[in-house]
Amino acid sequence: MGLSATLYMLLTEIYTPKVPEIKAPPILNERFEVERNDIYFFEVNLTEGEDVNGYFTVKERVCINFYLLDEENFPKMLADENFTALKSAIHATHYNFTFTPKKSGKYYFVFDNKRLVEDEVCEKKIITFKLYRTKK
């Protein structure tokens, strides 16, 4: 098999990630679409010291960037300014995470379907996202 055929197979394979078993009621259990060159986000109130676990899967490969942002950094991201993410996954098809906020407030779980590399095709993506409170 030639190099181009091997690369094509690697870039187009469908990966089925292992979904974590979490024994807690979900805060969010969503399946949604993120249009090309757009973002989709969830605003969630979290309490200082509580543990949250989450994961997402994307039906197809590349383009989805995930950011967990606080109230200070979310408007910066929307304004295309430099921002600091508390958690991030760039060009991910799946991601599992745990987060414990250091202060109570609003947190933003952002799914960004914008290009980071020139000439990359970013089509509409279907995402499944689950978020759980595992300890208060």
N, C-alpha and C positions, 0 to 999 in steps of 0.2 A: 504494500500500500504506500502510495506516495505521501510526501510531507503535506501537500495541500489537502489531500483527502483526510489525513489524520487530524490536521488542524480544524477542518470543517466539522468532523465528528466531535471533537472536544468542545468546540464552540456552540454546537447545536444539540448536544446530548441533553436529555431531560433528567434532571437529578431529583430524586425524591428524598428529602432530608428526613432524618429521624425526628419525630415530634416528641418533645419532652412530656413526661407524665407529671402533671401538677395537680395536687389534690387540694384545690381551693376554688371557690366560685370566681368566675372571670369578672374583671372590671369591664373589659372590652372583649368582644368576640365578633369580629367584623370581617367581611369579605367585600372588597371594593375595587374600583378601577381608578388608576391614576393616568390621566391623559398625557400624551406626548408633550414634553416641555412644560409640565405643570407640577404643582405640589398638592399634597393632601395631608391634613394633620388632624390630630386629636388633642384636645386640651383636657387635662386630667388634674384634679386637685389631689395632692399627696401631702401626707403628714411627715414631719421630721422623724427619722428613725424607723419608719415602716419599710419593710422589704417588698419590692415588687419584682415579679418575674414576667418576662414576655418573650414572644418569638413571632417571627413573620416568615412567610414563604411567598415567593413570587412564581407565578405560573411559567414565565419564560425568563431567559437569561439577560443579564446586563442592564444597565441604566438606572436601577433603583438605588438611591442613596438614602440612608436612614440616619436621622439625627434625633437625639433626645436633648431638648433645650429647656433652659429655665426662662423666667419672665424677662430677664435682662437680655438674653441672647436671641430670643425668637424674633423680636422686631428688627434686629440687626440682620438676621438671615433674610427676612422679607425685603429689606432695603438693599440687598446685595452688598452689605458691608462685612468686614471680618467679624466672625463670631466664634465662640468656643462651645463645642458640643460636650455634654456630659457622657454621652455614648454615641458612637457612630459606626456605620458599616457602609463602605463605598462600593458601588457596583455589585451589590449582594443579591443572591437569589434566596438566601435564608439567613437567619440570624437569631440566636438565643442570647438573652441578657438577663442580668440581675442588677437592680439599682436600689440604693438606699439614700433618700434625700437627706441632705444636711440641714435643710430648713423646710418648713411647711410653705406651700404655695402652689401656683399653677405650673405645670410642666407640659411640654409640647412634644408629641411623638410625630415626627415629620417624615413623610415619604416623598422624596424628590425625584422626579423623572426628567431631569434636565441633563444635557450633555456636559461631560467634563473633558472629553477628548474630541477633537475636530473629526468630522466625517463619520461619526458614530451614529448609527440609526437607533433612535429611542422611540419605540412605538408604545401604544397604550399597554399598560400592565395590569394584571389582575393579582391582587394581594390578599392573603389571609393573615390577619393580625389578632393575636390574643395577648391579653395583659391580665395578670393576677396579683392580688394582694396576698402575700404569703405570710406576713408577720406584721402586727401592729405594735 
